[in-house]
Amino acid sequence: MGWDLLERLHAEAATSGIPAPIVSTLPHLIERAQGQGARFGGDAYFAQPVDLDTTLDQIAGSIEPA
């Protein structure tokens, strides 16, 4: 369900610019998302457990205007 949502968000002009971090406890899902970044549109990838400071830095970097 999450993958479908990401595809739909990034396919629509009105929502394509919304940052979408991908978080999972399963490393193979993170690898899958990274390998298909254009399809899923992930802006940051996190494998749990996450380091809070690193996670917040990455999220902040993905939402700052270019």
PDB file of N, H, CA, C and O in Angstrom:
ATOM      1  N   MET A   1       0.818  -1.184   0.000  1.00  0.00           N
ATOM      2  CA  MET A   1       0.000   0.000   0.000  1.00  0.00           C
ATOM      3  C   MET A   1       0.872   1.260   0.000  1.00  0.00           C
ATOM      4  O   MET A   1       0.554   2.211  -0.715  1.00  0.00           O
ATOM      5  N   GLY A   2       1.942   1.299   0.765  1.00  0.00           N
ATOM      6  H   GLY A   2       2.200   0.527   1.346  1.00  0.00           H
ATOM      7  CA  GLY A   2       2.813   2.465   0.818  1.00  0.00           C
ATOM      8  C   GLY A   2       3.477   2.765  -0.510  1.00  0.00           C
ATOM      9  O   GLY A   2       3.617   3.925  -0.896  1.00  0.00           O
ATOM     10  N   TRP A   3       3.891   1.702  -1.217  1.00  0.00           N
ATOM     11  H   TRP A   3       3.777   0.760  -0.904  1.00  0.00           H
ATOM     12  CA  TRP A   3       4.542   1.904  -2.516  1.00  0.00           C
ATOM     13  C   TRP A   3       3.565   2.527  -3.501  1.00  0.00           C
ATOM     14  O   TRP A   3       3.929   3.427  -4.257  1.00  0.00           O
ATOM     15  N   ASP A   4       2.325   2.049  -3.493  1.00  0.00           N
ATOM     16  H   ASP A   4       2.029   1.318  -2.878  1.00  0.00           H
ATOM     17  CA  ASP A   4       1.306   2.604  -4.383  1.00  0.00           C
ATOM     18  C   ASP A   4       1.070   4.082  -4.082  1.00  0.00           C
ATOM     19  O   ASP A   4       0.937   4.893  -4.999  1.00  0.00           O
ATOM     20  N   LEU A   5       1.019   4.424  -2.814  1.00  0.00           N
ATOM     21  H   LEU A   5       1.126   3.765  -2.069  1.00  0.00           H
ATOM     22  CA  LEU A   5       0.815   5.816  -2.415  1.00  0.00           C
ATOM     23  C   LEU A   5       1.955   6.696  -2.920  1.00  0.00           C
ATOM     24  O   LEU A   5       1.718   7.779  -3.455  1.00  0.00           O
ATOM     25  N   LEU A   6       3.188   6.232  -2.749  1.00  0.00           N
ATOM     26  H   LEU A   6       3.381   5.352  -2.314  1.00  0.00           H
ATOM     27  CA  LEU A   6       4.336   7.006  -3.234  1.00  0.00           C
ATOM     28  C   LEU A   6       4.273   7.223  -4.739  1.00  0.00           C
ATOM     29  O   LEU A   6       4.530   8.325  -5.225  1.00  0.00           O
ATOM     30  N   GLU A   7       3.933   6.179  -5.471  1.00  0.00           N
ATOM     31  H   GLU A   7       3.724   5.284  -5.077  1.00  0.00           H
ATOM     32  CA  GLU A   7       3.832   6.308  -6.928  1.00  0.00           C
ATOM     33  C   GLU A   7       2.759   7.326  -7.307  1.00  0.00           C
ATOM     34  O   GLU A   7       2.962   8.152  -8.198  1.00  0.00           O
ATOM     35  N   ARG A   8       1.632   7.261  -6.632  1.00  0.00           N
ATOM     36  H   ARG A   8       1.467   6.590  -5.909  1.00  0.00           H
ATOM     37  CA  ARG A   8       0.540   8.180  -6.941  1.00  0.00           C
ATOM     38  C   ARG A   8       0.892   9.621  -6.575  1.00  0.00           C
ATOM     39  O   ARG A   8       0.596  10.549  -7.328  1.00  0.00           O
ATOM     40  N   LEU A   9       1.527   9.803  -5.410  1.00  0.00           N
ATOM     41  H   LEU A   9       1.768   9.050  -4.799  1.00  0.00           H
ATOM     42  CA  LEU A   9       1.923  11.155  -5.007  1.00  0.00           C
ATOM     43  C   LEU A   9       2.866  11.788  -6.013  1.00  0.00           C
ATOM     44  O   LEU A   9       2.702  12.953  -6.378  1.00  0.00           O
ATOM     45  N   HIS A  10       3.846  11.029  -6.460  1.00  0.00           N
ATOM     46  H   HIS A  10       3.979  10.083  -6.164  1.00  0.00           H
ATOM     47  CA  HIS A  10       4.854  11.577  -7.360  1.00  0.00           C
ATOM     48  C   HIS A  10       4.389  11.638  -8.816  1.00  0.00           C
ATOM     49  O   HIS A  10       5.049  12.260  -9.649  1.00  0.00           O
ATOM     50  N   ALA A  11       3.274  11.007  -9.124  1.00  0.00           N
ATOM     51  H   ALA A  11       2.739  10.502  -8.448  1.00  0.00           H
ATOM     52  CA  ALA A  11       2.736  11.061 -10.482  1.00  0.00           C
ATOM     53  C   ALA A  11       1.866  12.304 -10.699  1.00  0.00           C
ATOM     54  O   ALA A  11       1.687  12.742 -11.836  1.00  0.00           O
ATOM     55  N   GLU A  12       1.336  12.864  -9.635  1.00  0.00           N
ATOM     56  H   GLU A  12       1.482  12.509  -8.711  1.00  0.00           H
ATOM     57  CA  GLU A  12       0.454  14.023  -9.726  1.00  0.00           C
ATOM     58  C   GLU A  12       1.249  15.324  -9.596  1.00  0.00           C
ATOM     59  O   GLU A  12       2.084  15.457  -8.702  1.00  0.00           O
ATOM     60  N   ALA A  13       0.996  16.263 -10.471  1.00  0.00           N
ATOM     61  H   ALA A  13       0.317  16.155 -11.198  1.00  0.00           H
ATOM     62  CA  ALA A  13       1.724  17.538 -10.445  1.00  0.00           C
ATOM     63  C   ALA A  13       1.539  18.267  -9.120  1.00  0.00           C
ATOM     64  O   ALA A  13       2.483  18.871  -8.609  1.00  0.00           O
ATOM     65  N   ALA A  14       0.347  18.217  -8.567  1.00  0.00           N
ATOM     66  H   ALA A  14      -0.419  17.727  -8.982  1.00  0.00           H
ATOM     67  CA  ALA A  14       0.054  18.953  -7.331  1.00  0.00           C
ATOM     68  C   ALA A  14       0.779  18.397  -6.113  1.00  0.00           C
ATOM     69  O   ALA A  14       0.990  19.122  -5.141  1.00  0.00           O
ATOM     70  N   THR A  15       1.164  17.125  -6.148  1.00  0.00           N
ATOM     71  H   THR A  15       0.992  16.536  -6.938  1.00  0.00           H
ATOM     72  CA  THR A  15       1.799  16.500  -4.984  1.00  0.00           C
ATOM     73  C   THR A  15       3.201  15.984  -5.261  1.00  0.00           C
ATOM     74  O   THR A  15       3.840  15.430  -4.367  1.00  0.00           O
ATOM     75  N   SER A  16       3.684  16.153  -6.466  1.00  0.00           N
ATOM     76  H   SER A  16       3.165  16.604  -7.193  1.00  0.00           H
ATOM     77  CA  SER A  16       4.982  15.571  -6.825  1.00  0.00           C
ATOM     78  C   SER A  16       6.159  16.185  -6.074  1.00  0.00           C
ATOM     79  O   SER A  16       7.217  15.562  -5.978  1.00  0.00           O
ATOM     80  N   GLY A  17       5.999  17.377  -5.548  1.00  0.00           N
ATOM     81  H   GLY A  17       5.140  17.883  -5.626  1.00  0.00           H
ATOM     82  CA  GLY A  17       7.090  18.025  -4.833  1.00  0.00           C
ATOM     83  C   GLY A  17       7.118  17.749  -3.338  1.00  0.00           C
ATOM     84  O   GLY A  17       7.989  18.264  -2.637  1.00  0.00           O
ATOM     85  N   ILE A  18       6.194  16.958  -2.841  1.00  0.00           N
ATOM     86  H   ILE A  18       5.487  16.541  -3.411  1.00  0.00           H
ATOM     87  CA  ILE A  18       6.149  16.653  -1.415  1.00  0.00           C
ATOM     88  C   ILE A  18       7.252  15.646  -1.082  1.00  0.00           C
ATOM     89  O   ILE A  18       7.283  14.560  -1.662  1.00  0.00           O
ATOM     90  N   PRO A  19       8.157  15.985  -0.160  1.00  0.00           N
ATOM     91  CA  PRO A  19       9.213  15.033   0.211  1.00  0.00           C
ATOM     92  C   PRO A  19       8.612  13.775   0.832  1.00  0.00           C
ATOM     93  O   PRO A  19       7.666  13.853   1.616  1.00  0.00           O
ATOM     94  N   ALA A  20       9.157  12.636   0.483  1.00  0.00           N
ATOM     95  H   ALA A  20       9.926  12.573  -0.154  1.00  0.00           H
ATOM     96  CA  ALA A  20       8.638  11.365   0.978  1.00  0.00           C
ATOM     97  C   ALA A  20       9.778  10.501   1.502  1.00  0.00           C
ATOM     98  O   ALA A  20      10.400   9.767   0.735  1.00  0.00           O
ATOM     99  N   PRO A  21      10.059  10.580   2.800  1.00  0.00           N
ATOM    100  CA  PRO A  21      11.079   9.676   3.355  1.00  0.00           C
ATOM    101  C   PRO A  21      10.547   8.256   3.423  1.00  0.00           C
ATOM    102  O   PRO A  21       9.359   8.040   3.661  1.00  0.00           O
ATOM    103  N   ILE A  22      11.419   7.304   3.217  1.00  0.00           N
ATOM    104  H   ILE A  22      12.385   7.480   3.024  1.00  0.00           H
ATOM    105  CA  ILE A  22      11.043   5.890   3.292  1.00  0.00           C
ATOM    106  C   ILE A  22      11.729   5.291   4.514  1.00  0.00           C
ATOM    107  O   ILE A  22      12.949   5.370   4.658  1.00  0.00           O
ATOM    108  N   VAL A  23      10.929   4.695   5.387  1.00  0.00           N
ATOM    109  H   VAL A  23       9.938   4.631   5.270  1.00  0.00           H
ATOM    110  CA  VAL A  23      11.434   4.113   6.630  1.00  0.00           C
ATOM    111  C   VAL A  23      10.985   2.664   6.694  1.00  0.00           C
ATOM    112  O   VAL A  23       9.825   2.348   6.430  1.00  0.00           O
ATOM    113  N   SER A  24      11.916   1.789   7.047  1.00  0.00           N
ATOM    114  H   SER A  24      12.858   2.045   7.262  1.00  0.00           H
ATOM    115  CA  SER A  24      11.572   0.374   7.162  1.00  0.00           C
ATOM    116  C   SER A  24      12.511  -0.325   8.132  1.00  0.00           C
ATOM    117  O   SER A  24      13.647   0.104   8.340  1.00  0.00           O
ATOM    118  N   THR A  25      12.025  -1.396   8.715  1.00  0.00           N
ATOM    119  H   THR A  25      11.103  -1.744   8.547  1.00  0.00           H
ATOM    120  CA  THR A  25      12.875  -2.248   9.547  1.00  0.00           C
ATOM    121  C   THR A  25      13.544  -3.328   8.704  1.00  0.00           C
ATOM    122  O   THR A  25      14.397  -4.068   9.193  1.00  0.00           O
ATOM    123  N   LEU A  26      13.154  -3.412   7.445  1.00  0.00           N
ATOM    124  H   LEU A  26      12.461  -2.811   7.048  1.00  0.00           H
ATOM    125  CA  LEU A  26      13.670  -4.457   6.564  1.00  0.00           C
ATOM    126  C   LEU A  26      14.642  -3.864   5.547  1.00  0.00           C
ATOM    127  O   LEU A  26      14.223  -3.158   4.630  1.00  0.00           O
ATOM    128  N   PRO A  27      15.927  -4.143   5.700  1.00  0.00           N
ATOM    129  CA  PRO A  27      16.933  -3.564   4.792  1.00  0.00           C
ATOM    130  C   PRO A  27      16.664  -3.829   3.317  1.00  0.00           C
ATOM    131  O   PRO A  27      16.966  -2.978   2.482  1.00  0.00           O
ATOM    132  N   HIS A  28      16.103  -4.986   2.974  1.00  0.00           N
ATOM    133  H   HIS A  28      15.857  -5.678   3.653  1.00  0.00           H
ATOM    134  CA  HIS A  28      15.876  -5.268   1.549  1.00  0.00           C
ATOM    135  C   HIS A  28      14.812  -4.338   0.957  1.00  0.00           C
ATOM    136  O   HIS A  28      14.829  -4.082  -0.247  1.00  0.00           O
ATOM    137  N   LEU A  29      13.896  -3.833   1.772  1.00  0.00           N
ATOM    138  H   LEU A  29      13.883  -4.041   2.750  1.00  0.00           H
ATOM    139  CA  LEU A  29      12.915  -2.879   1.266  1.00  0.00           C
ATOM    140  C   LEU A  29      13.545  -1.517   1.012  1.00  0.00           C
ATOM    141  O   LEU A  29      13.188  -0.825   0.059  1.00  0.00           O
ATOM    142  N   ILE A  30      14.481  -1.141   1.869  1.00  0.00           N
ATOM    143  H   ILE A  30      14.771  -1.704   2.643  1.00  0.00           H
ATOM    144  CA  ILE A  30      15.208   0.111   1.656  1.00  0.00           C
ATOM    145  C   ILE A  30      16.015   0.005   0.364  1.00  0.00           C
ATOM    146  O   ILE A  30      16.023   0.937  -0.440  1.00  0.00           O
ATOM    147  N   GLU A  31      16.689  -1.118   0.162  1.00  0.00           N
ATOM    148  H   GLU A  31      16.682  -1.875   0.815  1.00  0.00           H
ATOM    149  CA  GLU A  31      17.467  -1.320  -1.061  1.00  0.00           C
ATOM    150  C   GLU A  31      16.565  -1.296  -2.292  1.00  0.00           C
ATOM    151  O   GLU A  31      16.937  -0.740  -3.325  1.00  0.00           O
ATOM    152  N   ARG A  32      15.389  -1.895  -2.185  1.00  0.00           N
ATOM    153  H   ARG A  32      15.086  -2.347  -1.345  1.00  0.00           H
ATOM    154  CA  ARG A  32      14.437  -1.905  -3.299  1.00  0.00           C
ATOM    155  C   ARG A  32      14.025  -0.478  -3.651  1.00  0.00           C
ATOM    156  O   ARG A  32      13.998  -0.103  -4.823  1.00  0.00           O
ATOM    157  N   ALA A  33      13.709   0.304  -2.639  1.00  0.00           N
ATOM    158  H   ALA A  33      13.731   0.000  -1.687  1.00  0.00           H
ATOM    159  CA  ALA A  33      13.281   1.685  -2.874  1.00  0.00           C
ATOM    160  C   ALA A  33      14.404   2.518  -3.482  1.00  0.00           C
ATOM    161  O   ALA A  33      14.167   3.303  -4.400  1.00  0.00           O
ATOM    162  N   GLN A  34      15.624   2.353  -2.977  1.00  0.00           N
ATOM    163  H   GLN A  34      15.817   1.716  -2.231  1.00  0.00           H
ATOM    164  CA  GLN A  34      16.757   3.102  -3.512  1.00  0.00           C
ATOM    165  C   GLN A  34      17.025   2.714  -4.961  1.00  0.00           C
ATOM    166  O   GLN A  34      17.386   3.562  -5.777  1.00  0.00           O
ATOM    167  N   GLY A  35      16.853   1.460  -5.275  1.00  0.00           N
ATOM    168  H   GLY A  35      16.559   0.771  -4.612  1.00  0.00           H
ATOM    169  CA  GLY A  35      17.083   0.980  -6.633  1.00  0.00           C
ATOM    170  C   GLY A  35      16.033   1.455  -7.626  1.00  0.00           C
ATOM    171  O   GLY A  35      16.266   1.461  -8.834  1.00  0.00           O
ATOM    172  N   GLN A  36      14.880   1.853  -7.109  1.00  0.00           N
ATOM    173  H   GLN A  36      14.691   1.848  -6.127  1.00  0.00           H
ATOM    174  CA  GLN A  36      13.803   2.313  -7.975  1.00  0.00           C
ATOM    175  C   GLN A  36      13.362   3.719  -7.571  1.00  0.00           C
ATOM    176  O   GLN A  36      12.168   4.018  -7.537  1.00  0.00           O
ATOM    177  N   GLY A  37      14.327   4.570  -7.269  1.00  0.00           N
ATOM    178  H   GLY A  37      15.297   4.327  -7.297  1.00  0.00           H
ATOM    179  CA  GLY A  37      14.052   5.915  -6.787  1.00  0.00           C
ATOM    180  C   GLY A  37      13.144   6.718  -7.696  1.00  0.00           C
ATOM    181  O   GLY A  37      12.286   7.455  -7.209  1.00  0.00           O
ATOM    182  N   ALA A  38      13.308   6.596  -8.995  1.00  0.00           N
ATOM    183  H   ALA A  38      14.005   5.998  -9.390  1.00  0.00           H
ATOM    184  CA  ALA A  38      12.465   7.352  -9.919  1.00  0.00           C
ATOM    185  C   ALA A  38      11.013   6.895  -9.827  1.00  0.00           C
ATOM    186  O   ALA A  38      10.090   7.696  -9.975  1.00  0.00           O
ATOM    187  N   ARG A  39      10.825   5.618  -9.586  1.00  0.00           N
ATOM    188  H   ARG A  39      11.575   4.968  -9.466  1.00  0.00           H
ATOM    189  CA  ARG A  39       9.461   5.079  -9.509  1.00  0.00           C
ATOM    190  C   ARG A  39       8.780   5.478  -8.209  1.00  0.00           C
ATOM    191  O   ARG A  39       7.626   5.906  -8.212  1.00  0.00           O
ATOM    192  N   PHE A  40       9.499   5.338  -7.095  1.00  0.00           N
ATOM    193  H   PHE A  40      10.437   4.991  -7.092  1.00  0.00           H
ATOM    194  CA  PHE A  40       8.890   5.568  -5.796  1.00  0.00           C
ATOM    195  C   PHE A  40       9.100   6.980  -5.284  1.00  0.00           C
ATOM    196  O   PHE A  40       8.364   7.433  -4.407  1.00  0.00           O
ATOM    197  N   GLY A  41      10.078   7.677  -5.807  1.00  0.00           N
ATOM    198  H   GLY A  41      10.676   7.309  -6.520  1.00  0.00           H
ATOM    199  CA  GLY A  41      10.276   9.064  -5.437  1.00  0.00           C
ATOM    200  C   GLY A  41      10.720   9.301  -4.016  1.00  0.00           C
ATOM    201  O   GLY A  41      10.459  10.370  -3.463  1.00  0.00           O
ATOM    202  N   GLY A  42      11.378   8.348  -3.411  1.00  0.00           N
ATOM    203  H   GLY A  42      11.590   7.480  -3.859  1.00  0.00           H
ATOM    204  CA  GLY A  42      11.850   8.541  -2.047  1.00  0.00           C
ATOM    205  C   GLY A  42      12.915   9.618  -1.985  1.00  0.00           C
ATOM    206  O   GLY A  42      13.819   9.656  -2.820  1.00  0.00           O
ATOM    207  N   ASP A  43      12.811  10.490  -1.000  1.00  0.00           N
ATOM    208  H   ASP A  43      12.077  10.459  -0.321  1.00  0.00           H
ATOM    209  CA  ASP A  43      13.764  11.579  -0.870  1.00  0.00           C
ATOM    210  C   ASP A  43      14.842  11.278   0.161  1.00  0.00           C
ATOM    211  O   ASP A  43      15.927  11.859   0.125  1.00  0.00           O
ATOM    212  N   ALA A  44      14.539  10.375   1.073  1.00  0.00           N
ATOM    213  H   ALA A  44      13.657   9.903   1.102  1.00  0.00           H
ATOM    214  CA  ALA A  44      15.493   9.956   2.097  1.00  0.00           C
ATOM    215  C   ALA A  44      15.118   8.541   2.490  1.00  0.00           C
ATOM    216  O   ALA A  44      13.949   8.158   2.442  1.00  0.00           O
ATOM    217  N   TYR A  45      16.120   7.771   2.879  1.00  0.00           N
ATOM    218  H   TYR A  45      17.070   8.083   2.918  1.00  0.00           H
ATOM    219  CA  TYR A  45      15.901   6.361   3.201  1.00  0.00           C
ATOM    220  C   TYR A  45      16.442   6.076   4.591  1.00  0.00           C
ATOM    221  O   TYR A  45      17.584   6.419   4.899  1.00  0.00           O
ATOM    222  N   PHE A  46      15.629   5.452   5.427  1.00  0.00           N
ATOM    223  H   PHE A  46      14.702   5.173   5.177  1.00  0.00           H
ATOM    224  CA  PHE A  46      16.005   5.176   6.803  1.00  0.00           C
ATOM    225  C   PHE A  46      15.700   3.728   7.149  1.00  0.00           C
ATOM    226  O   PHE A  46      14.587   3.244   6.943  1.00  0.00           O
ATOM    227  N   ALA A  47      16.701   3.054   7.673  1.00  0.00           N
ATOM    228  H   ALA A  47      17.605   3.447   7.840  1.00  0.00           H
ATOM    229  CA  ALA A  47      16.502   1.697   8.184  1.00  0.00           C
ATOM    230  C   ALA A  47      16.425   1.799   9.709  1.00  0.00           C
ATOM    231  O   ALA A  47      17.305   2.381  10.343  1.00  0.00           O
ATOM    232  N   GLN A  48      15.395   1.244  10.275  1.00  0.00           N
ATOM    233  H   GLN A  48      14.680   0.771   9.760  1.00  0.00           H
ATOM    234  CA  GLN A  48      15.235   1.292  11.728  1.00  0.00           C
ATOM    235  C   GLN A  48      16.112   0.240  12.369  1.00  0.00           C
ATOM    236  O   GLN A  48      16.332  -0.808  11.761  1.00  0.00           O
ATOM    237  N   PRO A  49      16.618   0.462  13.553  1.00  0.00           N
ATOM    238  CA  PRO A  49      16.437   1.680  14.335  1.00  0.00           C
ATOM    239  C   PRO A  49      17.257   2.813  13.726  1.00  0.00           C
ATOM    240  O   PRO A  49      18.312   2.583  13.134  1.00  0.00           O
ATOM    241  N   VAL A  50      16.764   4.024  13.877  1.00  0.00           N
ATOM    242  H   VAL A  50      15.907   4.211  14.358  1.00  0.00           H
ATOM    243  CA  VAL A  50      17.420   5.192  13.296  1.00  0.00           C
ATOM    244  C   VAL A  50      18.057   6.036  14.375  1.00  0.00           C
ATOM    245  O   VAL A  50      17.621   6.034  15.526  1.00  0.00           O
ATOM    246  N   ASP A  51      19.095   6.760  13.991  1.00  0.00           N
ATOM    247  H   ASP A  51      19.450   6.763  13.056  1.00  0.00           H
ATOM    248  CA  ASP A  51      19.702   7.733  14.876  1.00  0.00           C
ATOM    249  C   ASP A  51      18.892   9.021  14.733  1.00  0.00           C
ATOM    250  O   ASP A  51      18.790   9.565  13.633  1.00  0.00           O
ATOM    251  N   LEU A  52      18.323   9.508  15.818  1.00  0.00           N
ATOM    252  H   LEU A  52      18.406   9.066  16.711  1.00  0.00           H
ATOM    253  CA  LEU A  52      17.413  10.638  15.760  1.00  0.00           C
ATOM    254  C   LEU A  52      18.047  11.882  15.150  1.00  0.00           C
ATOM    255  O   LEU A  52      17.432  12.527  14.301  1.00  0.00           O
ATOM    256  N   ASP A  53      19.251  12.231  15.560  1.00  0.00           N
ATOM    257  H   ASP A  53      19.751  11.707  16.249  1.00  0.00           H
ATOM    258  CA  ASP A  53      19.894  13.437  15.029  1.00  0.00           C
ATOM    259  C   ASP A  53      20.139  13.338  13.529  1.00  0.00           C
ATOM    260  O   ASP A  53      19.883  14.292  12.794  1.00  0.00           O
ATOM    261  N   THR A  54      20.628  12.197  13.074  1.00  0.00           N
ATOM    262  H   THR A  54      20.836  11.422  13.671  1.00  0.00           H
ATOM    263  CA  THR A  54      20.872  11.990  11.650  1.00  0.00           C
ATOM    264  C   THR A  54      19.567  12.050  10.872  1.00  0.00           C
ATOM    265  O   THR A  54      19.500  12.664   9.807  1.00  0.00           O
ATOM    266  N   THR A  55      18.541  11.421  11.397  1.00  0.00           N
ATOM    267  H   THR A  55      18.595  10.923  12.262  1.00  0.00           H
ATOM    268  CA  THR A  55      17.238  11.407  10.740  1.00  0.00           C
ATOM    269  C   THR A  55      16.682  12.820  10.606  1.00  0.00           C
ATOM    270  O   THR A  55      16.217  13.203   9.532  1.00  0.00           O
ATOM    271  N   LEU A  56      16.725  13.586  11.672  1.00  0.00           N
ATOM    272  H   LEU A  56      17.103  13.275  12.544  1.00  0.00           H
ATOM    273  CA  LEU A  56      16.216  14.960  11.627  1.00  0.00           C
ATOM    274  C   LEU A  56      17.004  15.822  10.653  1.00  0.00           C
ATOM    275  O   LEU A  56      16.423  16.651   9.952  1.00  0.00           O
ATOM    276  N   ASP A  57      18.317  15.639  10.599  1.00  0.00           N
ATOM    277  H   ASP A  57      18.789  14.966  11.169  1.00  0.00           H
ATOM    278  CA  ASP A  57      19.145  16.381   9.643  1.00  0.00           C
ATOM    279  C   ASP A  57      18.772  16.050   8.208  1.00  0.00           C
ATOM    280  O   ASP A  57      18.669  16.945   7.369  1.00  0.00           O
ATOM    281  N   GLN A  58      18.572  14.775   7.923  1.00  0.00           N
ATOM    282  H   GLN A  58      18.656  14.049   8.605  1.00  0.00           H
ATOM    283  CA  GLN A  58      18.222  14.361   6.566  1.00  0.00           C
ATOM    284  C   GLN A  58      16.836  14.871   6.169  1.00  0.00           C
ATOM    285  O   GLN A  58      16.634  15.297   5.032  1.00  0.00           O
ATOM    286  N   ILE A  59      15.899  14.829   7.087  1.00  0.00           N
ATOM    287  H   ILE A  59      16.063  14.483   8.011  1.00  0.00           H
ATOM    288  CA  ILE A  59      14.556  15.325   6.790  1.00  0.00           C
ATOM    289  C   ILE A  59      14.607  16.835   6.555  1.00  0.00           C
ATOM    290  O   ILE A  59      14.007  17.338   5.605  1.00  0.00           O
ATOM    291  N   ALA A  60      15.315  17.546   7.409  1.00  0.00           N
ATOM    292  H   ALA A  60      15.803  17.137   8.180  1.00  0.00           H
ATOM    293  CA  ALA A  60      15.429  18.994   7.239  1.00  0.00           C
ATOM    294  C   ALA A  60      16.041  19.332   5.887  1.00  0.00           C
ATOM    295  O   ALA A  60      15.606  20.270   5.218  1.00  0.00           O
ATOM    296  N   GLY A  61      17.053  18.563   5.490  1.00  0.00           N
ATOM    297  H   GLY A  61      17.405  17.802   6.035  1.00  0.00           H
ATOM    298  CA  GLY A  61      17.690  18.805   4.193  1.00  0.00           C
ATOM    299  C   GLY A  61      16.773  18.544   3.016  1.00  0.00           C
ATOM    300  O   GLY A  61      16.921  19.175   1.970  1.00  0.00           O
ATOM    301  N   SER A  62      15.825  17.625   3.164  1.00  0.00           N
ATOM    302  H   SER A  62      15.704  17.112   4.014  1.00  0.00           H
ATOM    303  CA  SER A  62      14.946  17.306   2.050  1.00  0.00           C
ATOM    304  C   SER A  62      13.764  18.270   1.946  1.00  0.00           C
ATOM    305  O   SER A  62      13.075  18.282   0.926  1.00  0.00           O
ATOM    306  N   ILE A  63      13.519  19.074   2.972  1.00  0.00           N
ATOM    307  H   ILE A  63      14.079  19.065   3.800  1.00  0.00           H
ATOM    308  CA  ILE A  63      12.385  19.995   2.893  1.00  0.00           C
ATOM    309  C   ILE A  63      12.807  21.447   2.725  1.00  0.00           C
ATOM    310  O   ILE A  63      11.955  22.320   2.558  1.00  0.00           O
ATOM    311  N   GLU A  64      14.108  21.720   2.765  1.00  0.00           N
ATOM    312  H   GLU A  64      14.800  21.010   2.900  1.00  0.00           H
ATOM    313  CA  GLU A  64      14.590  23.074   2.551  1.00  0.00           C
ATOM    314  C   GLU A  64      14.400  23.445   1.080  1.00  0.00           C
ATOM    315  O   GLU A  64      14.644  22.627   0.193  1.00  0.00           O
ATOM    316  N   PRO A  65      13.964  24.680   0.827  1.00  0.00           N
ATOM    317  CA  PRO A  65      13.798  25.096  -0.568  1.00  0.00           C
ATOM    318  C   PRO A  65      15.134  25.112  -1.303  1.00  0.00           C
ATOM    319  O   PRO A  65      16.172  25.456  -0.738  1.00  0.00           O
ATOM    320  N   ALA A  66      15.079  24.737  -2.559  1.00  0.00           N
ATOM    321  H   ALA A  66      14.235  24.458  -3.018  1.00  0.00           H
ATOM    322  CA  ALA A  66      16.308  24.706  -3.378  1.00  0.00           C
ATOM    323  C   ALA A  66      16.684  26.084  -3.843  1.00  0.00           C
ATOM    324  O   ALA A  66      17.686  26.248  -4.540  1.00  0.00           O
TER     325      ALA A  66
END
